[in-house]
Amino acid sequence: MPIIRVTRKQIQQANKAREAALKKDDDFRLHEEQRQSFEEANKAREAALKKELEAAATRNEEQPS
């Protein structure tokens, strides 16, 4: 098996590249989590608006003209 010689500079460059890749992955995960929480908030908002509309429609039906 051949001996592979590696300089400190090459190790530092590899470590920097690895850290950059990990940061990019963390940023992607954070973005994905934020997107999911926004979607959940939007669904909750839509449900609340739907209930509000239904309540308003019920009130309108109950009021005599």
PDB file of N, CA, C and O in Angstrom:
ATOM      1  N   MET A   1       0.855  -1.180   0.000  1.00  0.00           N
ATOM      2  CA  MET A   1       0.000   0.000   0.000  1.00  0.00           C
ATOM      3  C   MET A   1       0.898   1.239   0.000  1.00  0.00           C
ATOM      4  O   MET A   1       1.782   1.368   0.848  1.00  0.00           O
ATOM      5  N   PRO A   2       0.671   2.150  -0.951  1.00  0.00           N
ATOM      6  CA  PRO A   2       1.559   3.315  -1.037  1.00  0.00           C
ATOM      7  C   PRO A   2       1.324   4.298   0.111  1.00  0.00           C
ATOM      8  O   PRO A   2       0.230   4.394   0.667  1.00  0.00           O
ATOM      9  N   ILE A   3       2.367   5.006   0.433  1.00  0.00           N
ATOM     10  CA  ILE A   3       2.285   6.033   1.468  1.00  0.00           C
ATOM     11  C   ILE A   3       1.809   7.320   0.797  1.00  0.00           C
ATOM     12  O   ILE A   3       2.366   7.752  -0.212  1.00  0.00           O
ATOM     13  N   ILE A   4       0.783   7.919   1.369  1.00  0.00           N
ATOM     14  CA  ILE A   4       0.248   9.168   0.821  1.00  0.00           C
ATOM     15  C   ILE A   4       0.728  10.306   1.702  1.00  0.00           C
ATOM     16  O   ILE A   4       0.462  10.333   2.903  1.00  0.00           O
ATOM     17  N   ARG A   5       1.432  11.237   1.097  1.00  0.00           N
ATOM     18  CA  ARG A   5       1.943  12.373   1.851  1.00  0.00           C
ATOM     19  C   ARG A   5       0.958  13.533   1.739  1.00  0.00           C
ATOM     20  O   ARG A   5       0.497  13.880   0.652  1.00  0.00           O
ATOM     21  N   VAL A   6       0.650  14.118   2.889  1.00  0.00           N
ATOM     22  CA  VAL A   6      -0.293  15.223   2.936  1.00  0.00           C
ATOM     23  C   VAL A   6       0.334  16.354   3.729  1.00  0.00           C
ATOM     24  O   VAL A   6       0.900  16.135   4.800  1.00  0.00           O
ATOM     25  N   THR A   7       0.231  17.564   3.199  1.00  0.00           N
ATOM     26  CA  THR A   7       0.792  18.708   3.916  1.00  0.00           C
ATOM     27  C   THR A   7      -0.251  19.269   4.872  1.00  0.00           C
ATOM     28  O   THR A   7      -1.443  18.985   4.754  1.00  0.00           O
ATOM     29  N   ARG A   8       0.212  20.056   5.804  1.00  0.00           N
ATOM     30  CA  ARG A   8      -0.710  20.707   6.747  1.00  0.00           C
ATOM     31  C   ARG A   8      -1.684  21.613   6.008  1.00  0.00           C
ATOM     32  O   ARG A   8      -2.862  21.699   6.356  1.00  0.00           O
ATOM     33  N   LYS A   9      -1.175  22.286   4.984  1.00  0.00           N
ATOM     34  CA  LYS A   9      -2.029  23.192   4.209  1.00  0.00           C
ATOM     35  C   LYS A   9      -3.171  22.410   3.546  1.00  0.00           C
ATOM     36  O   LYS A   9      -4.308  22.880   3.522  1.00  0.00           O
ATOM     37  N   GLN A  10      -2.877  21.236   3.017  1.00  0.00           N
ATOM     38  CA  GLN A  10      -3.918  20.416   2.403  1.00  0.00           C
ATOM     39  C   GLN A  10      -4.955  19.973   3.437  1.00  0.00           C
ATOM     40  O   GLN A  10      -6.151  19.942   3.149  1.00  0.00           O
ATOM     41  N   ILE A  11      -4.496  19.637   4.623  1.00  0.00           N
ATOM     42  CA  ILE A  11      -5.410  19.238   5.699  1.00  0.00           C
ATOM     43  C   ILE A  11      -6.290  20.418   6.092  1.00  0.00           C
ATOM     44  O   ILE A  11      -7.496  20.264   6.283  1.00  0.00           O
ATOM     45  N   GLN A  12      -5.676  21.610   6.212  1.00  0.00           N
ATOM     46  CA  GLN A  12      -6.447  22.806   6.561  1.00  0.00           C
ATOM     47  C   GLN A  12      -7.490  23.120   5.487  1.00  0.00           C
ATOM     48  O   GLN A  12      -8.627  23.471   5.805  1.00  0.00           O
ATOM     49  N   GLN A  13      -7.104  22.994   4.224  1.00  0.00           N
ATOM     50  CA  GLN A  13      -8.039  23.249   3.133  1.00  0.00           C
ATOM     51  C   GLN A  13      -9.193  22.252   3.168  1.00  0.00           C
ATOM     52  O   GLN A  13     -10.349  22.622   2.965  1.00  0.00           O
ATOM     53  N   ALA A  14      -8.871  20.991   3.424  1.00  0.00           N
ATOM     54  CA  ALA A  14      -9.919  19.967   3.496  1.00  0.00           C
ATOM     55  C   ALA A  14     -10.861  20.237   4.667  1.00  0.00           C
ATOM     56  O   ALA A  14     -12.075  20.074   4.546  1.00  0.00           O
ATOM     57  N   ASN A  15     -10.299  20.649   5.792  1.00  0.00           N
ATOM     58  CA  ASN A  15     -11.126  20.963   6.959  1.00  0.00           C
ATOM     59  C   ASN A  15     -12.036  22.164   6.689  1.00  0.00           C
ATOM     60  O   ASN A  15     -13.202  22.163   7.083  1.00  0.00           O
ATOM     61  N   LYS A  16     -11.499  23.192   6.014  1.00  0.00           N
ATOM     62  CA  LYS A  16     -12.310  24.358   5.673  1.00  0.00           C
ATOM     63  C   LYS A  16     -13.449  23.967   4.733  1.00  0.00           C
ATOM     64  O   LYS A  16     -14.581  24.420   4.900  1.00  0.00           O
ATOM     65  N   ALA A  17     -13.148  23.130   3.754  1.00  0.00           N
ATOM     66  CA  ALA A  17     -14.169  22.684   2.809  1.00  0.00           C
ATOM     67  C   ALA A  17     -15.235  21.868   3.536  1.00  0.00           C
ATOM     68  O   ALA A  17     -16.424  21.997   3.248  1.00  0.00           O
ATOM     69  N   ARG A  18     -14.813  21.037   4.469  1.00  0.00           N
ATOM     70  CA  ARG A  18     -15.753  20.220   5.244  1.00  0.00           C
ATOM     71  C   ARG A  18     -16.652  21.108   6.099  1.00  0.00           C
ATOM     72  O   ARG A  18     -17.863  20.898   6.160  1.00  0.00           O
ATOM     73  N   GLU A  19     -16.055  22.097   6.757  1.00  0.00           N
ATOM     74  CA  GLU A  19     -16.832  23.016   7.591  1.00  0.00           C
ATOM     75  C   GLU A  19     -17.830  23.810   6.740  1.00  0.00           C
ATOM     76  O   GLU A  19     -18.966  24.029   7.161  1.00  0.00           O
ATOM     77  N   ALA A  20     -17.413  24.236   5.559  1.00  0.00           N
ATOM     78  CA  ALA A  20     -18.312  24.973   4.669  1.00  0.00           C
ATOM     79  C   ALA A  20     -19.480  24.093   4.236  1.00  0.00           C
ATOM     80  O   ALA A  20     -20.619  24.555   4.168  1.00  0.00           O
ATOM     81  N   ALA A  21     -19.195  22.823   3.944  1.00  0.00           N
ATOM     82  CA  ALA A  21     -20.257  21.899   3.542  1.00  0.00           C
ATOM     83  C   ALA A  21     -21.225  21.659   4.697  1.00  0.00           C
ATOM     84  O   ALA A  21     -22.436  21.598   4.488  1.00  0.00           O
ATOM     85  N   LEU A  22     -20.700  21.522   5.905  1.00  0.00           N
ATOM     86  CA  LEU A  22     -21.561  21.321   7.077  1.00  0.00           C
ATOM     87  C   LEU A  22     -22.428  22.544   7.330  1.00  0.00           C
ATOM     88  O   LEU A  22     -23.606  22.421   7.665  1.00  0.00           O
ATOM     89  N   LYS A  23     -21.837  23.733   7.170  1.00  0.00           N
ATOM     90  CA  LYS A  23     -22.606  24.974   7.378  1.00  0.00           C
ATOM     91  C   LYS A  23     -23.715  25.079   6.341  1.00  0.00           C
ATOM     92  O   LYS A  23     -24.839  25.459   6.667  1.00  0.00           O
ATOM     93  N   LYS A  24     -23.401  24.742   5.092  1.00  0.00           N
ATOM     94  CA  LYS A  24     -24.401  24.789   4.028  1.00  0.00           C
ATOM     95  C   LYS A  24     -25.544  23.827   4.349  1.00  0.00           C
ATOM     96  O   LYS A  24     -26.714  24.159   4.154  1.00  0.00           O
ATOM     97  N   ASP A  25     -25.204  22.645   4.837  1.00  0.00           N
ATOM     98  CA  ASP A  25     -26.215  21.657   5.204  1.00  0.00           C
ATOM     99  C   ASP A  25     -27.061  22.163   6.368  1.00  0.00           C
ATOM    100  O   ASP A  25     -28.283  22.013   6.358  1.00  0.00           O
ATOM    101  N   ASP A  26     -26.417  22.764   7.377  1.00  0.00           N
ATOM    102  CA  ASP A  26     -27.149  23.315   8.523  1.00  0.00           C
ATOM    103  C   ASP A  26     -28.078  24.440   8.073  1.00  0.00           C
ATOM    104  O   ASP A  26     -29.218  24.523   8.529  1.00  0.00           O
ATOM    105  N   ASP A  27     -27.592  25.309   7.175  1.00  0.00           N
ATOM    106  CA  ASP A  27     -28.417  26.401   6.658  1.00  0.00           C
ATOM    107  C   ASP A  27     -29.635  25.852   5.922  1.00  0.00           C
ATOM    108  O   ASP A  27     -30.740  26.378   6.059  1.00  0.00           O
ATOM    109  N   PHE A  28     -29.427  24.782   5.133  1.00  0.00           N
ATOM    110  CA  PHE A  28     -30.532  24.177   4.405  1.00  0.00           C
ATOM    111  C   PHE A  28     -31.560  23.611   5.380  1.00  0.00           C
ATOM    112  O   PHE A  28     -32.763  23.799   5.199  1.00  0.00           O
ATOM    113  N   ARG A  29     -31.081  22.917   6.416  1.00  0.00           N
ATOM    114  CA  ARG A  29     -32.003  22.345   7.403  1.00  0.00           C
ATOM    115  C   ARG A  29     -32.777  23.437   8.134  1.00  0.00           C
ATOM    116  O   ARG A  29     -33.979  23.300   8.361  1.00  0.00           O
ATOM    117  N   LEU A  30     -32.101  24.510   8.498  1.00  0.00           N
ATOM    118  CA  LEU A  30     -32.767  25.620   9.179  1.00  0.00           C
ATOM    119  C   LEU A  30     -33.835  26.218   8.268  1.00  0.00           C
ATOM    120  O   LEU A  30     -34.951  26.491   8.708  1.00  0.00           O
ATOM    121  N   HIS A  31     -33.488  26.420   6.999  1.00  0.00           N
ATOM    122  CA  HIS A  31     -34.438  26.980   6.037  1.00  0.00           C
ATOM    123  C   HIS A  31     -35.654  26.052   5.906  1.00  0.00           C
ATOM    124  O   HIS A  31     -36.793  26.517   5.865  1.00  0.00           O
ATOM    125  N   GLU A  32     -35.406  24.758   5.843  1.00  0.00           N
ATOM    126  CA  GLU A  32     -36.494  23.784   5.710  1.00  0.00           C
ATOM    127  C   GLU A  32     -37.396  23.814   6.944  1.00  0.00           C
ATOM    128  O   GLU A  32     -38.619  23.751   6.820  1.00  0.00           O
ATOM    129  N   GLU A  33     -36.796  23.909   8.133  1.00  0.00           N
ATOM    130  CA  GLU A  33     -37.583  23.980   9.370  1.00  0.00           C
ATOM    131  C   GLU A  33     -38.433  25.254   9.397  1.00  0.00           C
ATOM    132  O   GLU A  33     -39.594  25.223   9.805  1.00  0.00           O
ATOM    133  N   GLN A  34     -37.850  26.366   8.961  1.00  0.00           N
ATOM    134  CA  GLN A  34     -38.594  27.628   8.925  1.00  0.00           C
ATOM    135  C   GLN A  34     -39.753  27.539   7.939  1.00  0.00           C
ATOM    136  O   GLN A  34     -40.853  28.015   8.219  1.00  0.00           O
ATOM    137  N   ARG A  35     -39.500  26.926   6.783  1.00  0.00           N
ATOM    138  CA  ARG A  35     -40.548  26.780   5.777  1.00  0.00           C
ATOM    139  C   ARG A  35     -41.702  25.950   6.338  1.00  0.00           C
ATOM    140  O   ARG A  35     -42.868  26.289   6.142  1.00  0.00           O
ATOM    141  N   GLN A  36     -41.374  24.866   7.033  1.00  0.00           N
ATOM    142  CA  GLN A  36     -42.415  24.020   7.607  1.00  0.00           C
ATOM    143  C   GLN A  36     -43.202  24.764   8.682  1.00  0.00           C
ATOM    144  O   GLN A  36     -44.424  24.634   8.757  1.00  0.00           O
ATOM    145  N   SER A  37     -42.515  25.539   9.510  1.00  0.00           N
ATOM    146  CA  SER A  37     -43.238  26.271  10.552  1.00  0.00           C
ATOM    147  C   SER A  37     -44.123  27.358   9.936  1.00  0.00           C
ATOM    148  O   SER A  37     -45.213  27.622  10.444  1.00  0.00           O
ATOM    149  N   PHE A  38     -43.670  27.992   8.848  1.00  0.00           N
ATOM    150  CA  PHE A  38     -44.509  28.972   8.155  1.00  0.00           C
ATOM    151  C   PHE A  38     -45.749  28.300   7.572  1.00  0.00           C
ATOM    152  O   PHE A  38     -46.849  28.848   7.643  1.00  0.00           O
ATOM    153  N   GLU A  39     -45.567  27.115   6.997  1.00  0.00           N
ATOM    154  CA  GLU A  39     -46.707  26.389   6.433  1.00  0.00           C
ATOM    155  C   GLU A  39     -47.711  26.033   7.528  1.00  0.00           C
ATOM    156  O   GLU A  39     -48.920  26.161   7.333  1.00  0.00           O
ATOM    157  N   GLU A  40     -47.208  25.586   8.676  1.00  0.00           N
ATOM    158  CA  GLU A  40     -48.098  25.248   9.790  1.00  0.00           C
ATOM    159  C   GLU A  40     -48.844  26.492  10.280  1.00  0.00           C
ATOM    160  O   GLU A  40     -50.038  26.431  10.571  1.00  0.00           O
ATOM    161  N   ALA A  41     -48.142  27.604  10.367  1.00  0.00           N
ATOM    162  CA  ALA A  41     -48.782  28.850  10.802  1.00  0.00           C
ATOM    163  C   ALA A  41     -49.852  29.281   9.794  1.00  0.00           C
ATOM    164  O   ALA A  41     -50.924  29.745  10.185  1.00  0.00           O
ATOM    165  N   ASN A  42     -49.563  29.131   8.511  1.00  0.00           N
ATOM    166  CA  ASN A  42     -50.539  29.492   7.482  1.00  0.00           C
ATOM    167  C   ASN A  42     -51.773  28.609   7.553  1.00  0.00           C
ATOM    168  O   ASN A  42     -52.893  29.092   7.387  1.00  0.00           O
ATOM    169  N   LYS A  43     -51.580  27.320   7.798  1.00  0.00           N
ATOM    170  CA  LYS A  43     -52.723  26.415   7.927  1.00  0.00           C
ATOM    171  C   LYS A  43     -53.575  26.803   9.127  1.00  0.00           C
ATOM    172  O   LYS A  43     -54.803  26.797   9.048  1.00  0.00           O
ATOM    173  N   ALA A  44     -52.929  27.140  10.232  1.00  0.00           N
ATOM    174  CA  ALA A  44     -53.670  27.552  11.427  1.00  0.00           C
ATOM    175  C   ALA A  44     -54.432  28.851  11.157  1.00  0.00           C
ATOM    176  O   ALA A  44     -55.579  28.999  11.578  1.00  0.00           O
ATOM    177  N   ARG A  45     -53.796  29.787  10.457  1.00  0.00           N
ATOM    178  CA  ARG A  45     -54.437  31.051  10.114  1.00  0.00           C
ATOM    179  C   ARG A  45     -55.650  30.818   9.219  1.00  0.00           C
ATOM    180  O   ARG A  45     -56.706  31.419   9.416  1.00  0.00           O
ATOM    181  N   GLU A  46     -55.485  29.933   8.227  1.00  0.00           N
ATOM    182  CA  GLU A  46     -56.594  29.626   7.331  1.00  0.00           C
ATOM    183  C   GLU A  46     -57.757  28.997   8.095  1.00  0.00           C
ATOM    184  O   GLU A  46     -58.914  29.326   7.835  1.00  0.00           O
ATOM    185  N   ALA A  47     -57.463  28.094   9.036  1.00  0.00           N
ATOM    186  CA  ALA A  47     -58.513  27.454   9.828  1.00  0.00           C
ATOM    187  C   ALA A  47     -59.246  28.490  10.675  1.00  0.00           C
ATOM    188  O   ALA A  47     -60.471  28.450  10.790  1.00  0.00           O
ATOM    189  N   ALA A  48     -58.497  29.414  11.266  1.00  0.00           N
ATOM    190  CA  ALA A  48     -59.117  30.457  12.086  1.00  0.00           C
ATOM    191  C   ALA A  48     -60.008  31.362  11.229  1.00  0.00           C
ATOM    192  O   ALA A  48     -61.106  31.728  11.650  1.00  0.00           O
ATOM    193  N   LEU A  49     -59.548  31.717  10.049  1.00  0.00           N
ATOM    194  CA  LEU A  49     -60.356  32.552   9.159  1.00  0.00           C
ATOM    195  C   LEU A  49     -61.620  31.828   8.709  1.00  0.00           C
ATOM    196  O   LEU A  49     -62.689  32.431   8.610  1.00  0.00           O
ATOM    197  N   LYS A  50     -61.489  30.533   8.437  1.00  0.00           N
ATOM    198  CA  LYS A  50     -62.651  29.744   8.017  1.00  0.00           C
ATOM    199  C   LYS A  50     -63.698  29.714   9.134  1.00  0.00           C
ATOM    200  O   LYS A  50     -64.891  29.874   8.877  1.00  0.00           O
ATOM    201  N   LYS A  51     -63.237  29.504  10.388  1.00  0.00           N
ATOM    202  CA  LYS A  51     -64.159  29.502  11.522  1.00  0.00           C
ATOM    203  C   LYS A  51     -64.821  30.864  11.675  1.00  0.00           C
ATOM    204  O   LYS A  51     -66.015  30.958  11.959  1.00  0.00           O
ATOM    205  N   GLU A  52     -64.038  31.914  11.485  1.00  0.00           N
ATOM    206  CA  GLU A  52     -64.571  33.277  11.602  1.00  0.00           C
ATOM    207  C   GLU A  52     -65.643  33.532  10.539  1.00  0.00           C
ATOM    208  O   GLU A  52     -66.682  34.124  10.828  1.00  0.00           O
ATOM    209  N   LEU A  53     -65.383  33.084   9.313  1.00  0.00           N
ATOM    210  CA  LEU A  53     -66.361  33.246   8.239  1.00  0.00           C
ATOM    211  C   LEU A  53     -67.637  32.450   8.519  1.00  0.00           C
ATOM    212  O   LEU A  53     -68.744  32.934   8.283  1.00  0.00           O
ATOM    213  N   GLU A  54     -67.474  31.246   9.014  1.00  0.00           N
ATOM    214  CA  GLU A  54     -68.638  30.422   9.342  1.00  0.00           C
ATOM    215  C   GLU A  54     -69.461  31.066  10.454  1.00  0.00           C
ATOM    216  O   GLU A  54     -70.691  31.060  10.403  1.00  0.00           O
ATOM    217  N   ALA A  55     -68.782  31.622  11.461  1.00  0.00           N
ATOM    218  CA  ALA A  55     -69.482  32.290  12.557  1.00  0.00           C
ATOM    219  C   ALA A  55     -70.232  33.519  12.043  1.00  0.00           C
ATOM    220  O   ALA A  55     -71.362  33.779  12.457  1.00  0.00           O
ATOM    221  N   ALA A  56     -69.607  34.267  11.148  1.00  0.00           N
ATOM    222  CA  ALA A  56     -70.257  35.456  10.583  1.00  0.00           C
ATOM    223  C   ALA A  56     -71.473  35.045   9.757  1.00  0.00           C
ATOM    224  O   ALA A  56     -72.515  35.697   9.821  1.00  0.00           O
ATOM    225  N   ALA A  57     -71.348  33.984   8.993  1.00  0.00           N
ATOM    226  CA  ALA A  57     -72.470  33.507   8.179  1.00  0.00           C
ATOM    227  C   ALA A  57     -73.613  33.056   9.080  1.00  0.00           C
ATOM    228  O   ALA A  57     -74.778  33.323   8.784  1.00  0.00           O
ATOM    229  N   THR A  58     -73.291  32.381  10.166  1.00  0.00           N
ATOM    230  CA  THR A  58     -74.315  31.930  11.121  1.00  0.00           C
ATOM    231  C   THR A  58     -75.015  33.122  11.749  1.00  0.00           C
ATOM    232  O   THR A  58     -76.237  33.119  11.896  1.00  0.00           O
ATOM    233  N   ARG A  59     -74.253  34.138  12.120  1.00  0.00           N
ATOM    234  CA  ARG A  59     -74.852  35.347  12.717  1.00  0.00           C
ATOM    235  C   ARG A  59     -75.780  36.032  11.716  1.00  0.00           C
ATOM    236  O   ARG A  59     -76.851  36.512  12.085  1.00  0.00           O
ATOM    237  N   ASN A  60     -75.372  36.076  10.467  1.00  0.00           N
ATOM    238  CA  ASN A  60     -76.190  36.716   9.440  1.00  0.00           C
ATOM    239  C   ASN A  60     -77.496  35.957   9.213  1.00  0.00           C
ATOM    240  O   ASN A  60     -78.536  36.569   8.968  1.00  0.00           O
ATOM    241  N   GLU A  61     -77.445  34.632   9.293  1.00  0.00           N
ATOM    242  CA  GLU A  61     -78.646  33.829   9.124  1.00  0.00           C
ATOM    243  C   GLU A  61     -79.606  33.999  10.286  1.00  0.00           C
ATOM    244  O   GLU A  61     -80.823  33.954  10.109  1.00  0.00           O
ATOM    245  N   GLU A  62     -79.053  34.195  11.484  1.00  0.00           N
ATOM    246  CA  GLU A  62     -79.880  34.298  12.682  1.00  0.00           C
ATOM    247  C   GLU A  62     -80.557  35.662  12.819  1.00  0.00           C
ATOM    248  O   GLU A  62     -81.608  35.771  13.451  1.00  0.00           O
ATOM    249  N   GLN A  63     -79.965  36.695  12.234  1.00  0.00           N
ATOM    250  CA  GLN A  63     -80.548  38.037  12.363  1.00  0.00           C
ATOM    251  C   GLN A  63     -81.770  38.181  11.470  1.00  0.00           C
ATOM    252  O   GLN A  63     -81.718  37.873  10.280  1.00  0.00           O
ATOM    253  N   PRO A  64     -82.891  38.660  12.062  1.00  0.00           N
ATOM    254  CA  PRO A  64     -84.095  38.879  11.238  1.00  0.00           C
ATOM    255  C   PRO A  64     -83.903  40.092  10.327  1.00  0.00           C
ATOM    256  O   PRO A  64     -83.293  41.087  10.721  1.00  0.00           O
ATOM    257  N   SER A  65     -84.420  39.998   9.135  1.00  0.00           N
ATOM    258  CA  SER A  65     -84.271  41.094   8.162  1.00  0.00           C
ATOM    259  C   SER A  65     -85.347  42.138   8.345  1.00  0.00           C
ATOM    260  O   SER A  65     -85.377  43.129   7.615  1.00  0.00           O
TER     261      SER A  65
END
